[in-house]
């Protein structure tokens, strides 16, 4: 039996080496030695009033299998219901729960960013408040992290979402993967365990257009994937409408790849070649007497077609210019109006 104060990963690695000759020493035993590590659980809250008590209770039960030194950060993204009142009630009786109230609805990924800016843990868990991310999976993700991974993603084997949400997610990841060249999975979302050095780099990123998942992909780090069970939504329905999903998809694509601009250049080049070939054909046909009068329909069609393509290309350029405009304003990504136990 070793009586050590384990406050860092280095100490854990030393303990591993000292115990590696014992075949019956498991990850669970090492985890019990590593009991002074601070854990942070960050959850953005939107329409979560009826789920908060169960969320906090189940998170506490799961995390206390790992450590008694943890914090739960609930970020209210200006939810229209009484979520903030419920958060204040929970914080008043439990100092481990910290409440953050944003001044307005900034969006899920901005609420996550607000929570990450305040967390103090050696390891950080990000999860939604709808209990589709099962808190009971946290120890399994953490055990995998102890094998030497900085990021452990939770992969939902069977998604309990609506047909439209599943299909739109698959479509987005295919388009995003093709445009960015990155391999992403529609079965992986925000739920996972992340080392504090990963979150420190996330907090340094000044991008106004935030997507937690895409920022993690950019950083890299040593990662693993663990298959988990995905639950039905405890209450209500997803707040992501078709309009919000399209906006988020455009933000992620425009913020992480410039391939649409390259595609617009390619389309313009191809159209120039086709137009030149048609011009040559018409001149030759006219000189050889094959065509006596140019077609009105083809002329009008060509004008409208080329005009539509040009407007589309200008729109793509405009989206990128708009993102530059948003970035150079240097406005804060979120505004906190109130904090409890922080």
SULPE-V116159 format. One record per residue. RES is the residue in three letters. SS is DSSP state (h for helix, s for strand, l for the rest). OMEGA is omega in radians with two decimals (999 if undefined). NEAR is the number of other ideal C-beta (glycine too) atoms within 8 Angstrom. Layout:
# SULPE-V116159
res:RES ss:SS omega:OMEGA near:NEAR
res:RES ss:SS omega:OMEGA near:NEAR
This chain:
# SULPE-V116159
res:UNK ss:l omega:3.11 near:2
res:UNK ss:l omega:3.09 near:6
res:UNK ss:l omega:-3.04 near:3
res:UNK ss:l omega:3.01 near:7
res:UNK ss:l omega:-3.05 near:5
res:UNK ss:l omega:-3.08 near:12
res:UNK ss:l omega:-3.12 near:6
res:UNK ss:l omega:3.12 near:7
res:UNK ss:h omega:3.14 near:6
res:UNK ss:h omega:3.13 near:6
res:UNK ss:h omega:3.12 near:12
res:UNK ss:h omega:3.14 near:13
res:UNK ss:h omega:3.10 near:8
res:UNK ss:h omega:3.13 near:8
res:UNK ss:h omega:3.08 near:14
res:UNK ss:h omega:-3.11 near:9
res:UNK ss:h omega:-3.11 near:7
res:UNK ss:h omega:-3.08 near:7
res:UNK ss:h omega:-2.99 near:10
res:UNK ss:l omega:3.10 near:7
res:UNK ss:l omega:3.11 near:3
res:UNK ss:l omega:-3.01 near:6
res:UNK ss:l omega:-3.06 near:3
res:UNK ss:l omega:3.11 near:4
res:UNK ss:l omega:-3.06 near:8
res:UNK ss:l omega:3.05 near:6
res:UNK ss:h omega:-3.13 near:8
res:UNK ss:h omega:3.13 near:7
res:UNK ss:h omega:3.12 near:9
res:UNK ss:h omega:3.13 near:14
res:UNK ss:h omega:3.13 near:12
res:UNK ss:h omega:3.08 near:7
res:UNK ss:h omega:-3.03 near:11
res:UNK ss:l omega:-2.93 near:13
res:UNK ss:l omega:-3.11 near:11
res:UNK ss:l omega:-3.12 near:9
res:UNK ss:l omega:3.12 near:13
res:UNK ss:l omega:3.12 near:11
res:UNK ss:s omega:3.07 near:15
res:UNK ss:s omega:3.07 near:13
res:UNK ss:s omega:-3.10 near:14
res:UNK ss:s omega:3.14 near:14
res:UNK ss:s omega:3.04 near:14
res:UNK ss:s omega:-3.05 near:12
res:UNK ss:s omega:3.04 near:14
res:UNK ss:l omega:-3.01 near:13
res:UNK ss:l omega:-3.09 near:10
res:UNK ss:l omega:-3.04 near:14
res:UNK ss:l omega:-3.04 near:11
res:UNK ss:l omega:-3.07 near:7
res:UNK ss:l omega:-2.96 near:12
res:UNK ss:h omega:-3.11 near:15
res:UNK ss:h omega:3.11 near:8
res:UNK ss:h omega:3.12 near:9
res:UNK ss:h omega:-3.11 near:13
res:UNK ss:h omega:-3.12 near:13
res:UNK ss:h omega:-3.11 near:8
res:UNK ss:h omega:3.08 near:12
res:UNK ss:h omega:-3.14 near:12
res:UNK ss:h omega:3.13 near:10
res:UNK ss:h omega:-3.11 near:10
res:UNK ss:h omega:-3.06 near:13
res:UNK ss:h omega:-3.14 near:13
res:UNK ss:l omega:2.96 near:9
res:UNK ss:l omega:-3.10 near:6
res:UNK ss:l omega:-3.07 near:13
res:UNK ss:l omega:3.04 near:12
res:UNK ss:l omega:-3.11 near:5
res:UNK ss:l omega:-3.07 near:8
res:UNK ss:s omega:3.07 near:14
res:UNK ss:s omega:3.08 near:13
res:UNK ss:s omega:-3.09 near:12
res:UNK ss:s omega:3.13 near:13
res:UNK ss:s omega:-3.08 near:15
res:UNK ss:s omega:3.13 near:14
res:UNK ss:s omega:-3.11 near:15
res:UNK ss:l omega:-3.14 near:14
res:UNK ss:l omega:-3.13 near:10
res:UNK ss:l omega:-3.10 near:13
res:UNK ss:l omega:-3.14 near:4
res:UNK ss:l omega:-3.10 near:7
res:UNK ss:l omega:-3.11 near:6
res:UNK ss:h omega:-3.09 near:14
res:UNK ss:h omega:3.08 near:10
res:UNK ss:h omega:3.11 near:8
res:UNK ss:h omega:3.09 near:12
res:UNK ss:h omega:3.13 near:16
res:UNK ss:h omega:3.10 near:10
res:UNK ss:h omega:-3.14 near:8
res:UNK ss:h omega:-3.14 near:14
res:UNK ss:h omega:-3.11 near:13
res:UNK ss:h omega:-3.11 near:7
res:UNK ss:h omega:-3.11 near:5
res:UNK ss:l omega:-3.09 near:8
res:UNK ss:l omega:3.11 near:5
res:UNK ss:l omega:3.12 near:9
res:UNK ss:s omega:-3.13 near:13
res:UNK ss:s omega:-3.12 near:14
res:UNK ss:s omega:3.10 near:16
res:UNK ss:s omega:-3.12 near:16
res:UNK ss:s omega:3.11 near:12
res:UNK ss:s omega:-3.04 near:17
res:UNK ss:l omega:3.08 near:7
res:UNK ss:l omega:3.13 near:6
res:UNK ss:l omega:3.14 near:8
res:UNK ss:l omega:-3.11 near:12
res:UNK ss:l omega:-3.03 near:8
res:UNK ss:h omega:-3.04 near:8
res:UNK ss:h omega:3.05 near:9
res:UNK ss:h omega:3.07 near:13
res:UNK ss:h omega:3.06 near:17
res:UNK ss:h omega:3.13 near:15
res:UNK ss:h omega:3.11 near:14
res:UNK ss:h omega:3.12 near:15
res:UNK ss:h omega:-3.13 near:15
res:UNK ss:h omega:3.14 near:13
res:UNK ss:l omega:-3.08 near:7
res:UNK ss:l omega:-3.04 near:11
res:UNK ss:l omega:-3.06 near:12
res:UNK ss:l omega:-3.02 near:6
res:UNK ss:l omega:2.98 near:12
res:UNK ss:l omega:3.07 near:9
res:UNK ss:s omega:-3.07 near:13
res:UNK ss:s omega:3.04 near:15
res:UNK ss:s omega:3.04 near:14
res:UNK ss:s omega:-3.13 near:13
res:UNK ss:l omega:3.11 near:11
res:UNK ss:l omega:-3.08 near:11
res:UNK ss:l omega:-3.03 near:13
res:UNK ss:l omega:3.10 near:12
res:UNK ss:l omega:2.94 near:14
res:UNK ss:l omega:2.93 near:12
res:UNK ss:s omega:-3.03 near:13
res:UNK ss:l omega:3.11 near:11
res:UNK ss:h omega:-3.13 near:13
res:UNK ss:h omega:3.13 near:8
res:UNK ss:h omega:-3.07 near:14
res:UNK ss:h omega:3.12 near:14
res:UNK ss:h omega:3.13 near:10
res:UNK ss:h omega:3.10 near:9
res:UNK ss:h omega:-3.12 near:15
res:UNK ss:h omega:3.09 near:13
res:UNK ss:h omega:3.11 near:11
res:UNK ss:h omega:3.13 near:12
res:UNK ss:h omega:-3.13 near:13
res:UNK ss:l omega:3.09 near:11
res:UNK ss:l omega:3.06 near:8
res:UNK ss:l omega:-3.12 near:4
res:UNK ss:l omega:3.11 near:10
res:UNK ss:l omega:-3.13 near:10
res:UNK ss:s omega:3.03 near:14
res:UNK ss:s omega:3.13 near:15
res:UNK ss:s omega:3.04 near:11
res:UNK ss:s omega:3.14 near:14
res:UNK ss:s omega:-3.12 near:11
res:UNK ss:s omega:-3.09 near:11
res:UNK ss:l omega:3.08 near:8
res:UNK ss:l omega:-3.11 near:6
res:UNK ss:l omega:3.09 near:7
res:UNK ss:l omega:3.08 near:8
res:UNK ss:l omega:3.10 near:8
res:UNK ss:l omega:-3.11 near:6
res:UNK ss:h omega:-3.10 near:5
res:UNK ss:h omega:-3.11 near:6
res:UNK ss:h omega:3.13 near:10
res:UNK ss:h omega:-3.11 near:11
res:UNK ss:h omega:3.14 near:8
res:UNK ss:h omega:3.10 near:10
res:UNK ss:h omega:3.11 near:10
res:UNK ss:h omega:3.14 near:9
res:UNK ss:h omega:3.14 near:8
res:UNK ss:h omega:-3.08 near:12
res:UNK ss:h omega:3.08 near:11
res:UNK ss:h omega:3.13 near:8
res:UNK ss:h omega:-3.14 near:10
res:UNK ss:h omega:3.11 near:15
res:UNK ss:h omega:3.13 near:11
res:UNK ss:h omega:-3.10 near:6
res:UNK ss:h omega:-3.03 near:10
res:UNK ss:h omega:-3.08 near:10
res:UNK ss:l omega:3.13 near:6
res:UNK ss:l omega:3.10 near:7
res:UNK ss:l omega:3.13 near:4
res:UNK ss:l omega:-3.12 near:10
res:UNK ss:l omega:3.12 near:7
res:UNK ss:l omega:-3.13 near:9
res:UNK ss:l omega:3.12 near:7
res:UNK ss:s omega:3.12 near:12
res:UNK ss:s omega:-3.08 near:8
res:UNK ss:s omega:-3.04 near:9
res:UNK ss:s omega:3.13 near:12
res:UNK ss:s omega:3.08 near:12
res:UNK ss:s omega:-3.02 near:12
res:UNK ss:s omega:3.09 near:14
res:UNK ss:s omega:-3.07 near:12
res:UNK ss:h omega:3.13 near:10
res:UNK ss:h omega:3.06 near:8
res:UNK ss:h omega:-3.13 near:13
res:UNK ss:h omega:3.10 near:12
res:UNK ss:h omega:3.11 near:8
res:UNK ss:h omega:3.07 near:9
res:UNK ss:h omega:-3.11 near:13
res:UNK ss:h omega:3.13 near:9
res:UNK ss:h omega:-3.07 near:6
res:UNK ss:l omega:-3.04 near:7
res:UNK ss:l omega:-3.08 near:5
res:UNK ss:l omega:3.09 near:8
res:UNK ss:l omega:3.08 near:10
res:UNK ss:l omega:-3.00 near:10
res:UNK ss:l omega:2.93 near:12
res:UNK ss:l omega:-3.03 near:12
res:UNK ss:h omega:-3.11 near:12
res:UNK ss:h omega:-3.12 near:10
res:UNK ss:h omega:3.08 near:10
res:UNK ss:h omega:3.09 near:12
res:UNK ss:h omega:3.12 near:12
res:UNK ss:h omega:3.12 near:9
res:UNK ss:h omega:-3.07 near:7
res:UNK ss:h omega:-3.10 near:9
res:UNK ss:l omega:-3.06 near:4
res:UNK ss:l omega:-3.13 near:10
res:UNK ss:l omega:-3.03 near:7
res:UNK ss:s omega:3.06 near:9
res:UNK ss:s omega:3.14 near:11
res:UNK ss:s omega:3.12 near:9
res:UNK ss:s omega:3.09 near:12
res:UNK ss:s omega:-3.11 near:5
res:UNK ss:s omega:3.01 near:13
res:UNK ss:l omega:3.13 near:8
res:UNK ss:s omega:-3.04 near:11
res:UNK ss:l omega:2.99 near:10
res:UNK ss:l omega:3.08 near:5
res:UNK ss:l omega:-3.06 near:11
res:UNK ss:l omega:-3.10 near:10
res:UNK ss:l omega:2.99 near:7
res:UNK ss:l omega:-3.14 near:6
res:UNK ss:l omega:-3.10 near:4
res:UNK ss:l omega:3.14 near:8
res:UNK ss:l omega:3.14 near:7
res:UNK ss:l omega:3.06 near:7
res:UNK ss:l omega:3.11 near:6
res:UNK ss:h omega:3.14 near:6
res:UNK ss:h omega:-3.14 near:6
res:UNK ss:h omega:3.14 near:9
res:UNK ss:h omega:3.12 near:11
res:UNK ss:h omega:3.13 near:8
res:UNK ss:h omega:3.13 near:8
res:UNK ss:h omega:3.14 near:10
res:UNK ss:h omega:3.12 near:11
res:UNK ss:h omega:3.13 near:9
res:UNK ss:h omega:-3.11 near:10
res:UNK ss:h omega:-3.10 near:13
res:UNK ss:h omega:-3.10 near:13
res:UNK ss:h omega:-3.08 near:12
res:UNK ss:h omega:-3.00 near:10
res:UNK ss:h omega:3.11 near:10
res:UNK ss:l omega:3.08 near:10
res:UNK ss:l omega:-3.11 near:6
res:UNK ss:h omega:3.07 near:9
res:UNK ss:h omega:3.08 near:11
res:UNK ss:h omega:3.12 near:10
res:UNK ss:h omega:3.11 near:8
res:UNK ss:h omega:3.13 near:8
res:UNK ss:h omega:3.08 near:12
res:UNK ss:h omega:3.14 near:8
res:UNK ss:h omega:3.12 near:8
res:UNK ss:h omega:3.10 near:10
res:UNK ss:h omega:3.12 near:10
res:UNK ss:h omega:3.13 near:8
res:UNK ss:h omega:3.12 near:8
res:UNK ss:h omega:3.10 near:10
res:UNK ss:h omega:3.13 near:8
res:UNK ss:h omega:3.13 near:8
res:UNK ss:h omega:3.13 near:8
res:UNK ss:h omega:3.12 near:9
res:UNK ss:h omega:3.14 near:8
res:UNK ss:h omega:3.11 near:8
res:UNK ss:h omega:3.12 near:8
res:UNK ss:h omega:3.11 near:8
res:UNK ss:h omega:3.14 near:8
res:UNK ss:h omega:-3.12 near:8
res:UNK ss:h omega:3.12 near:10
res:UNK ss:h omega:-3.14 near:8
res:UNK ss:h omega:-3.14 near:8
res:UNK ss:h omega:3.14 near:9
res:UNK ss:h omega:-3.13 near:9
res:UNK ss:h omega:-3.11 near:6
res:UNK ss:l omega:3.06 near:6
res:UNK ss:l omega:3.12 near:6
res:UNK ss:l omega:-3.08 near:5
res:UNK ss:l omega:3.13 near:8
res:UNK ss:l omega:-3.13 near:3
res:UNK ss:l omega:-3.14 near:4
res:UNK ss:l omega:-3.10 near:7
res:UNK ss:l omega:3.12 near:6
res:UNK ss:h omega:-3.07 near:6
res:UNK ss:h omega:-3.12 near:6
res:UNK ss:h omega:3.13 near:8
res:UNK ss:h omega:3.13 near:9
res:UNK ss:h omega:3.13 near:8
res:UNK ss:h omega:-3.13 near:8
res:UNK ss:h omega:-3.13 near:8
res:UNK ss:h omega:-3.13 near:8
res:UNK ss:h omega:-3.12 near:8
res:UNK ss:h omega:3.14 near:8
res:UNK ss:h omega:3.11 near:10
res:UNK ss:h omega:3.12 near:8
res:UNK ss:h omega:3.11 near:8
res:UNK ss:h omega:-3.14 near:11
res:UNK ss:h omega:3.11 near:8
res:UNK ss:h omega:3.11 near:8
res:UNK ss:h omega:3.13 near:9
res:UNK ss:h omega:3.09 near:11
res:UNK ss:h omega:3.10 near:8
res:UNK ss:h omega:3.10 near:8
res:UNK ss:h omega:3.10 near:11
res:UNK ss:h omega:3.13 near:10
res:UNK ss:h omega:3.10 near:8
res:UNK ss:h omega:3.13 near:10
res:UNK ss:h omega:3.09 near:11
res:UNK ss:h omega:3.11 near:8
res:UNK ss:h omega:3.10 near:8
res:UNK ss:h omega:3.07 near:12
res:UNK ss:h omega:3.13 near:8
res:UNK ss:h omega:3.12 near:8
res:UNK ss:h omega:-3.08 near:9
res:UNK ss:h omega:-3.05 near:10
res:UNK ss:h omega:3.07 near:6
res:UNK ss:l omega:3.08 near:7
res:UNK ss:l omega:3.04 near:4
res:UNK ss:l omega:3.11 near:5
res:UNK ss:l omega:-3.12 near:4
res:UNK ss:l omega:3.12 near:9
res:UNK ss:l omega:3.10 near:10
res:UNK ss:l omega:3.14 near:8
res:UNK ss:s omega:3.14 near:10
res:UNK ss:s omega:-3.09 near:6
res:UNK ss:s omega:3.08 near:7
res:UNK ss:s omega:3.11 near:10
res:UNK ss:s omega:3.12 near:11
res:UNK ss:l omega:-3.13 near:9
res:UNK ss:l omega:999 near:7
